[in-house]
Amino acid sequence: MLASYEGRAALYQVLDMAGVYQTSFCGEETHKTAFREGRRDVGLRLIAELVDVAPNSVTTIMQEAALRHATEKQELEFNDDLE
C-alpha cells in the first residue's frame, strides 16, 4: 500500500476516520468518548506500524493529503467562479 499513491491515500482515509488528529473527548457523554478513544487507538497503532516499516511514510501520507485538499479547494473555488 505504501508503494502507490492510491494506497497511501487509502491509509490516510483510515487514519482520518480513526480520528488520530482529533480529540476524543465528548463532554458528559463518556460512552462516546470511550468509543472514539478506542477508534483513535487503532489509528495510533497503525501509525506506529507504518513508522516501523517505513519511517517517513506518515509524513509522506500527510503531505500528499494536504496537497489533495489544497487542490480540491482550488477546484471548488474555480467552479464557484464559473457559476
Summary of the structure (lengths in Angstrom):
residues: 83
radius of gyration: 16.0
end to end distance: 38.6
largest distance: 47.9
contacts: 195
relative contact order: 0.14
helix: 77%
strand: 0%
